[in-house]
Amino acid sequence: MTENKENTENTENKKKSEEQILFPEVVVGEITVRPWSFGILFDISPLLEDVLTKLEAKEINIDGTFLNYSTMLKIFSLASSGVREIICMTLGKDVEVVNALSMEDGIKIAVIICKQNWEIISKNALNLLQ
C-alpha cells in the first residue's frame, strides 16, 4: 500500500512544475494563499521589519518550523496592524475581507503565510551566504 501511495505521489509531482512544487499554493476556505513573489518583498519589507523588531523586543523567536496558535496570538497582539497589512497584501484582499475571516481561517492563513515564506527566505538567504 505504501508503495502504491508513493507511485501516485511521484506521478502527481511529475505533473507539477518545479515552481509548483517549490512554491505550493494552499487553499483555506475560499482563499488561495500563494507564496510571496520577489516584487512583493519590496512592498512588505518595512512592515516585516517592524513586526520582527517588535517580536525581538519581546524575545519571541519565530524560526518558521513550528508556530502554534499561542505564538500567533502573541504576534497578533504585538504587531496587529502590520500583520494584518501583510496578510492583506499577500492575499491581495481588502482589509474588510481579512477582518471578516473566521478566527480559525485567519490564524491558519497567517501560519501558512509565515511558513511558506519564512522557509523560502531563510533557505535562500543561507544558501547565498555559503
Secondary structure, DSSP 8 states (H G I E B T S, - for coil): -HHHHHHHHHHHHHHS-HHHHHS--EEETTEEE----HHHHHHHHHHHHHHHHHHHHTT----SS---HHHHHHHHHHHHHHHHHHHHHHHT--HHHHHTS-HHHHHHHHHHHHHHHHHHHHHHHHHHH-
